[in-house]
């Protein structure tokens, strides 16, 4: 403590404040500290008789005092302060909490207890959102650029959304081979008509900021304006292939399945039961008792409109609760029938006891379970482009007893398919020999190879097509022992180990295709971070600051060697679930 220029220290044992001098401290530990050990008293008794003129003795005494006292020094050098400032700021950036908390009395008391000197120098909210943010952003940007500079065959992933102020924001993530996607930047496109030309210009600007030669693919949504923008980008950079998000593509067949009259009716009836249970506290409490007794792990959940994957989660939770609900309806019938409005209560009780309803629900769950599982696999950051056609083929065969759904699956695949989708599939050895192909697709892939090769590598186009035909023939006639070995290989391993020597021209397009991914999920996930940081309570943040905060949070999670926890995504998932439940329950 500093009082009129006098320094003092706090005894770690008894918390008494003692003037910070050799004699006074020694006297305290020797005679007045009630918690001083016998060893300490003996030690400080010796110090009473030692000379204070020796500098070495003084230095030792300073160390001795520091071991027993908290020294309340009023000095801190710039280097130490800057280091603490950056660590403190990084805590705020990594946790996503409000900057205003740094100015709260409770936080200041906490810092005061740790280091009174630093507490007097604590940065404010303005510094956290200004100079410290810029420093940390520059530091993280340098680290990210180092990573990107060391890789080629990059994929640019983009998606758009509307923020809390109604601004249209487009974000860009970049994925390097075998690395997690990094958040690169976001652009406020409000006030700009989002036609194909404007969208393409924005994409080209990002590509050129790093060097278009480092990229080989783009992933976005499947909107018509995006597809038109692809053509512009591919004409300017022929070596780059653009594709739509395959997870979106598989969501569409789920939507088609749920849109049939029977499924649509079943979904509405299922939602009526779920709302009845969730909207009445006494019903929910009685249901939870029976669910717990039956060891049913998941409670009832409402599906989220347009998130077709959530329909499987919702409907399967209801299906798993069938017997708990039937038991509830039997044992609490007199209570349930009196819940207002009685017409709804009666309708719900009839549905719960209806075998016809449960049979239809089982059919709906069965029809959407497989495509929902595929969506989960395609949303993986490492899902390669080659699996898109493979999964649609499996989806087509899954509905072999329903020609109407098969037609819709094929239509969705045709909408999603590009030359790179087909070629990445056929260049996998097992697919070349034994893969499933719809109609004349295999022939079409061979024909498309020439156009694709002319775009990617015009000097070798015809050689590439000839080598593709030879490759297909060789894979179809492999001896059994070699077939077993080669067909177990991933496409990437085959072309890195064997293919590049046997089919050197074809490998020029095979290798880049093997690095292409199939989903824009990485770009979509950043919106959870955006919405958490730029909430209704923090809507004064500028778009530039929000971009930097999202950049720091997302990339720090990916690059931090010690702490890989995604605190915002975990918290955001809980908040989104609550919010969606509130929306659905009010419908």
ABEGO torsion letter per residue (X at the ends): XBBGGBBBBBBAAAGBBBBBBAAAAAAAAAAABAABBAAAAAAAAAAAABBAABAAAAAAAAAAAAAABBBBBABBBAAAAAAAAAAAAAAAAAAGBBAAAAABAAAAAAAAAABAAAAAABBBAAAAABAAAAAAAAAAAAAAAAAAAABBGBBBBBBBBBBAAGBBBBBBBBBBBGBBBBBABBBBABGBBBBAAAAAAAAAAAAAAAEAAABABBBBBABAAAAAAAAAAAAABAABBBBBBAAAAAAAAAAAAAABAAAAAAAAAAAAAAAAAAABAAAAAAAAAAAAAAGBABBBBBBBBGBAAAAAAAAAAAAAAAAAAAAAAAAAAAAAAABOBAAAAAAAAAAAABAAAAAAAAAAAAAAAAAAAAAAAAABAABBAAAAAAAAAAAAAAAAABAAAAAAAAAAAAAABBAAAAAAAAABAAAAAABBBBEAAAAAAAAAAAAAAAAABAAAAAAAAAAAAAAAAAAAABBAAAAAAAAABBAAAAAAAAAAAABAAAAAAAAAAAABBABAAAAAAAAAAAAAABBAAAAABBAAAAAAAAAAAAAAAAABAABABBAAAAAAAAAAAAAAAAAAAAX
